[in-house]
Amino acid sequence: MLWKERGMTLVEVLVTLLLSSLIIVLISTTIMISMKYNIAESKKTQMQQEANYIITDIQRIHRQYSCYEIIENEVDEEWIIKDCINNKNISIYNSYPFAIKLSESGKIYTKRNVNDESESLYNAKYPLTVTVSLNSNPSLKVDIKSLIFRYEDS
């Protein structure tokens, strides 16, 4: 007697279900890994932009002011740049999701003969390293080194 087969057997359905599940798991894992990588890279890009903004602002200050002071305020987790002559705040850096570190703090004299103290501390070139890291993940950080200078006034 000949049997006519109609439909699929239980074994065939289970094998098809298993193969489909494996393919779906592989695709979803790939998507999740790429999303995590994308999030990490966008955070790094934000940190680089923050560091570049700070360097650009300090370059402007270095060229515009004859003396300024970089002060770290650890209580408020911010950096303050003050004009040494007028004792006014020029800039304040505090980006909440990021932790910002500058390589140097203290007075910086960009012109000669501002006062007697300035002659020994005068330096038209100022090496600066800006480190920006995430408060939530300190291992993810960006270091940008720059040499900030101004041309000598004649």
Backbone as CSV, one residue per row, in Angstrom:
resi,resn,N_x,N_y,N_z,CA_x,CA_y,CA_z,C_x,C_y,C_z
1,MET,0.803,-1.171,0.000,0.000,0.000,0.000,0.856,1.250,0.000
2,LEU,0.437,2.167,-0.737,1.156,3.439,-0.796,0.496,4.453,0.122
3,TRP,1.359,5.099,0.871,0.871,6.162,1.767,1.105,7.505,1.101
4,LYS,0.149,8.320,1.153,0.323,9.672,0.638,0.678,10.577,1.819
5,GLU,1.809,11.235,1.688,2.233,12.133,2.766,1.651,13.517,2.543
6,ARG,1.026,14.026,3.558,0.498,15.383,3.507,1.087,16.146,4.695
7,GLY,1.586,17.355,4.434,2.128,18.169,5.512,3.531,17.752,5.911
8,MET,3.925,18.236,7.085,5.288,17.993,7.571,5.209,17.162,8.849
9,THR,6.259,16.408,9.080,6.315,15.611,10.309,6.740,16.511,11.462
10,LEU,6.570,16.039,12.654,6.934,16.795,13.849,8.433,17.091,13.874
11,VAL,9.252,16.167,13.448,10.713,16.352,13.421,11.081,17.477,12.460
12,GLU,10.465,17.523,11.320,10.751,18.583,10.349,10.347,19.951,10.900
13,VAL,9.235,20.040,11.591,8.795,21.307,12.187,9.779,21.763,13.262
14,LEU,10.243,20.835,14.096,11.193,21.182,15.151,12.533,21.646,14.584
15,VAL,13.012,20.976,13.551,14.284,21.367,12.920,14.150,22.764,12.306
16,THR,13.055,23.025,11.639,12.823,24.342,11.037,12.755,25.421,12.123
17,LEU,12.062,25.139,13.199,11.958,26.075,14.311,13.323,26.350,14.943
18,LEU,14.134,25.326,15.116,15.473,25.474,15.685,16.367,26.329,14.789
19,LEU,16.369,26.056,13.501,17.203,26.833,12.569,16.745,28.296,12.523
20,SER,15.441,28.517,12.500,14.919,29.896,12.491,15.317,30.629,13.761
21,SER,15.247,29.959,14.894,15.628,30.572,16.175,17.094,30.945,16.196
22,LEU,17.969,30.064,15.689,19.398,30.361,15.642,19.688,31.585,14.778
23,ILE,19.031,31.677,13.650,19.250,32.819,12.755,18.775,34.113,13.422
24,ILE,17.630,34.076,14.080,17.105,35.266,14.755,18.029,35.684,15.901
25,VAL,18.540,34.741,16.665,19.460,35.057,17.769,20.744,35.687,17.235
26,LEU,21.302,35.155,16.159,22.519,35.720,15.567,22.286,37.146,15.075
27,ILE,21.183,37.385,14.418,20.888,38.723,13.904,20.678,39.711,15.056
28,SER,19.926,39.311,16.070,19.680,40.234,17.185,20.952,40.520,17.977
29,THR,21.820,39.528,18.132,23.100,39.750,18.822,23.964,40.731,18.050
30,THR,24.014,40.586,16.748,24.790,41.500,15.909,24.252,42.924,16.023
31,ILE,22.956,43.071,16.017,22.352,44.403,16.137,22.660,45.013,17.503
32,MET,22.571,44.238,18.566,22.840,44.759,19.912,24.302,45.188,20.066
33,ILE,25.220,44.391,19.528,26.644,44.742,19.615,26.919,46.029,18.846
34,SER,26.331,46.163,17.671,26.569,47.376,16.884,25.943,48.598,17.553
35,MET,24.823,48.438,18.229,24.210,49.565,18.946,25.076,50.001,20.120
36,LYS,25.642,49.058,20.875,26.530,49.407,21.994,27.776,50.131,21.493
37,TYR,28.340,49.649,20.390,29.520,50.277,19.810,29.181,51.700,19.356
38,ASN,28.026,51.865,18.746,27.596,53.179,18.265,27.415,54.149,19.425
39,ILE,26.847,53.699,20.524,26.657,54.555,21.696,28.009,54.976,22.271
40,ALA,28.942,54.029,22.389,30.273,54.347,22.919,31.001,55.347,22.013
41,GLU,30.903,55.161,20.714,31.580,56.071,19.784,30.954,57.457,19.800
42,SER,29.638,57.544,19.939,29.012,58.868,19.986,29.384,59.592,21.281
43,LYS,29.543,58.853,22.389,29.990,59.479,23.638,31.433,59.970,23.500
44,LYS,32.272,59.183,22.833,33.662,59.620,22.603,33.686,60.882,21.748
45,THR,32.830,60.938,20.745,32.768,62.117,19.888,32.326,63.334,20.687
46,GLN,31.354,63.163,21.562,30.920,64.267,22.419,32.052,64.740,23.325
47,MET,32.826,63.793,23.862,33.951,64.164,24.731,35.019,64.900,23.945
48,GLN,35.302,64.465,22.704,36.283,65.158,21.873,35.806,66.569,21.549
49,GLN,34.523,66.722,21.276,33.989,68.053,20.992,34.104,68.955,22.218
50,GLU,33.839,68.413,23.385,33.957,69.192,24.624,35.410,69.637,24.844
51,ALA,36.363,68.712,24.647,37.781,69.049,24.809,38.217,70.083,23.775
52,ASN,37.783,69.939,22.539,38.133,70.914,21.499,37.555,72.286,21.806
53,TYR,36.348,72.327,22.348,35.755,73.611,22.736,36.598,74.288,23.821
54,ILE,37.017,73.512,24.808,37.817,74.074,25.906,39.149,74.587,25.378
55,ILE,39.814,73.822,24.531,41.102,74.253,23.972,40.926,75.523,23.149
56,THR,39.886,75.585,22.342,39.637,76.774,21.525,39.375,77.994,22.400
57,ASP,38.608,77.806,23.469,38.315,78.914,24.367,39.578,79.378,25.093
58,ILE,40.406,78.447,25.541,41.645,78.837,26.231,42.615,79.503,25.256
59,GLN,42.621,79.068,23.992,43.446,79.756,22.995,43.001,81.210,22.847
60,ARG,41.710,81.431,22.779,41.181,82.794,22.671,41.597,83.627,23.885
61,ILE,41.459,83.051,25.066,41.825,83.757,26.299,43.320,84.047,26.320
62,HIS,44.134,83.068,25.916,45.592,83.211,25.928,46.033,84.353,25.015
63,ARG,45.364,84.518,23.905,45.737,85.572,22.958,45.143,86.924,23.330
64,GLN,44.059,86.920,24.081,43.371,88.168,24.388,43.832,88.805,25.697
65,TYR,44.178,88.022,26.686,44.511,88.543,28.010,46.018,88.460,28.251
66,SER,46.524,89.423,29.026,47.952,89.415,29.337,48.262,88.504,30.525
67,CYS,47.266,88.236,31.358,47.445,87.342,32.498,46.098,86.728,32.848
68,TYR,46.095,85.422,33.016,44.882,84.755,33.470,45.274,83.621,34.400
69,GLU,44.319,83.197,35.201,44.575,82.150,36.179,43.565,81.026,35.989
70,ILE,44.070,79.806,35.988,43.209,78.625,35.886,43.072,78.037,37.289
71,ILE,41.828,77.928,37.743,41.548,77.466,39.105,40.624,76.260,39.031
72,GLU,40.980,75.205,39.768,40.105,74.032,39.843,39.253,74.148,41.102
73,ASN,37.945,74.125,40.924,37.002,74.149,42.043,36.485,72.721,42.218
74,GLU,37.094,71.986,43.141,36.760,70.573,43.304,35.372,70.365,43.917
75,VAL,34.895,71.341,44.679,33.579,71.210,45.312,32.488,71.160,44.246
76,ASP,32.520,72.105,43.316,31.507,72.171,42.264,31.922,71.410,41.004
77,GLU,33.082,70.776,41.044,33.631,70.031,39.909,33.649,70.899,38.648
78,GLU,34.325,72.030,38.768,34.417,72.939,37.634,35.793,73.590,37.595
79,TRP,36.125,74.113,36.428,37.359,74.858,36.234,36.971,76.299,35.935
80,ILE,37.645,77.229,36.607,37.355,78.650,36.447,38.602,79.322,35.884
81,ILE,38.418,80.160,34.897,39.521,80.963,34.369,39.211,82.412,34.697
82,LYS,40.137,83.046,35.436,39.957,84.427,35.893,41.002,85.324,35.261
83,ASP,40.611,86.550,35.050,41.533,87.595,34.624,42.333,88.018,35.853
84,CYS,43.664,87.943,35.789,44.506,88.282,36.939,44.438,89.767,37.285
85,ILE,44.267,90.600,36.290,44.313,92.043,36.515,43.003,92.542,37.122
86,ASN,41.860,92.153,36.561,40.555,92.625,37.042,39.896,91.664,38.018
87,ASN,40.453,90.488,38.168,39.927,89.445,39.051,38.475,89.078,38.713
88,LYS,38.157,89.054,37.410,36.818,88.678,36.956,36.883,87.316,36.268
89,ASN,35.795,86.570,36.408,35.722,85.283,35.716,35.631,85.507,34.212
90,ILE,36.453,84.758,33.480,36.410,84.812,32.019,35.578,83.635,31.500
91,SER,35.863,82.456,31.996,35.155,81.247,31.573,35.039,80.279,32.734
92,ILE,33.995,79.456,32.676,33.801,78.384,33.645,33.443,77.130,32.865
93,TYR,34.155,76.033,33.149,33.904,74.765,32.460,33.358,73.760,33.459
94,ASN,32.136,73.347,33.229,31.550,72.269,34.029,30.483,71.587,33.185
95,SER,30.797,70.482,32.631,29.848,69.710,31.830,29.430,68.521,32.657
96,TYR,28.160,68.479,33.012,27.688,67.476,33.963,28.048,66.033,33.616
97,PRO,27.742,65.520,32.430,28.007,64.087,32.260,29.495,63.766,32.173
98,PHE,30.333,64.802,32.030,31.757,64.594,31.852,32.548,65.089,33.057
99,ALA,33.700,64.470,33.267,34.682,64.963,34.226,35.815,65.575,33.411
100,ILE,36.149,66.826,33.704,37.148,67.560,32.925,38.387,67.764,33.778
101,LYS,39.547,67.474,33.204,40.824,67.737,33.870,41.707,68.522,32.912
102,LEU,42.322,69.577,33.434,43.296,70.350,32.670,44.671,70.049,33.241
103,SER,45.676,70.025,32.386,47.017,69.631,32.827,47.660,70.652,33.752
104,GLU,47.292,71.894,33.618,47.942,72.951,34.397,46.903,73.786,35.121
105,SER,47.300,74.328,36.249,46.487,75.337,36.910,47.450,76.386,37.453
106,GLY,46.917,77.532,37.774,47.756,78.621,38.268,47.749,79.796,37.313
107,LYS,48.584,80.789,37.618,48.643,82.000,36.802,49.476,81.765,35.553
108,ILE,49.003,82.354,34.469,49.714,82.262,33.200,49.840,83.676,32.645
109,TYR,51.083,84.095,32.418,51.354,85.426,31.879,51.702,85.281,30.413
110,THR,50.979,86.011,29.578,51.185,85.887,28.137,51.915,87.088,27.546
111,LYS,52.135,88.129,28.370,52.888,89.305,27.919,53.961,89.615,28.939
112,ARG,55.025,90.192,28.486,56.111,90.597,29.382,55.708,91.864,30.152
113,ASN,56.319,92.023,31.313,56.216,93.242,32.117,54.798,93.584,32.561
114,VAL,54.009,92.599,32.869,52.706,92.886,33.476,52.945,93.366,34.902
115,ASN,53.838,92.676,35.606,54.314,93.108,36.922,55.622,92.358,37.201
116,ASP,56.201,92.563,38.360,57.494,91.934,38.666,57.394,90.415,38.704
117,GLU,56.285,89.923,39.202,56.099,88.471,39.299,56.018,87.827,37.909
118,SER,55.476,88.587,36.952,55.209,88.000,35.647,56.471,87.665,34.866
119,GLU,57.552,88.387,35.081,58.766,88.161,34.287,59.303,86.746,34.466
120,SER,59.240,86.236,35.689,59.744,84.879,35.923,58.741,83.821,35.460
121,LEU,57.456,84.171,35.397,56.428,83.213,34.998,55.979,83.384,33.554
122,TYR,56.542,84.342,32.846,56.133,84.637,31.479,56.414,83.457,30.566
123,ASN,55.437,83.126,29.759,55.618,82.099,28.740,54.560,82.311,27.675
124,ALA,55.003,82.679,26.474,54.053,82.903,25.385,53.486,81.579,24.878
125,LYS,54.181,80.474,25.167,53.706,79.155,24.756,53.251,78.389,25.989
126,TYR,52.108,77.771,25.873,51.506,77.091,27.018,51.068,75.688,26.598
127,PRO,51.787,74.652,27.047,51.351,73.284,26.715,50.132,72.908,27.557
128,LEU,49.119,72.403,26.908,47.862,72.102,27.589,47.383,70.712,27.195
129,THR,46.995,69.937,28.186,46.350,68.653,27.952,44.980,68.692,28.605
130,VAL,43.968,68.421,27.813,42.598,68.380,28.319,42.164,66.916,28.322
131,THR,41.736,66.446,29.490,41.241,65.084,29.634,39.762,65.162,29.976
132,VAL,38.959,64.511,29.160,37.518,64.466,29.398,37.133,63.009,29.544
133,SER,36.448,62.692,30.633,35.980,61.322,30.850,34.520,61.356,31.280
134,LEU,33.884,60.216,31.176,32.484,60.105,31.595,32.425,59.899,33.099
135,ASN,31.524,60.596,33.769,31.343,60.368,35.200,30.842,58.953,35.458
136,SER,29.992,58.444,34.575,29.419,57.111,34.766,30.395,55.994,34.399
137,ASN,31.414,56.298,33.571,32.380,55.289,33.142,33.751,55.950,32.984
138,PRO,34.518,56.093,34.074,35.801,56.805,34.002,36.833,56.159,33.075
139,SER,36.660,54.899,32.735,37.632,54.262,31.841,37.485,54.760,30.403
140,LEU,36.333,55.300,30.065,36.113,55.878,28.739,36.518,57.344,28.807
141,LYS,37.693,57.667,28.235,38.180,59.043,28.317,38.902,59.438,27.049
142,VAL,39.054,60.746,26.895,39.718,61.319,25.732,40.769,62.296,26.239
143,ASP,42.010,62.154,25.768,43.099,63.088,26.085,43.467,63.834,24.809
144,ILE,43.461,65.152,24.883,43.878,65.962,23.737,44.980,66.898,24.204
145,LYS,46.134,66.817,23.532,47.280,67.661,23.859,47.369,68.776,22.830
146,SER,47.705,69.961,23.317,47.804,71.114,22.432,48.878,72.061,22.955
147,LEU,49.417,72.854,22.075,50.367,73.895,22.451,49.702,75.231,22.104
148,ILE,49.361,75.970,23.120,48.691,77.241,22.944,49.754,78.336,22.976
149,PHE,49.731,79.227,21.996,50.764,80.264,21.943,50.158,81.562,21.460
150,ARG,50.910,82.610,21.668,50.557,83.908,21.118,51.838,84.519,20.570
151,TYR,51.676,85.311,19.543,52.833,85.960,18.956,53.278,87.103,19.848
152,GLU,54.568,87.319,19.881,55.149,88.386,20.697,54.708,89.742,20.150
153,ASP,54.324,90.627,21.061,54.014,91.999,20.655,55.317,92.749,20.439
154,SER,55.370,93.507,19.374,56.601,94.256,19.077,56.605,95.585,19.752
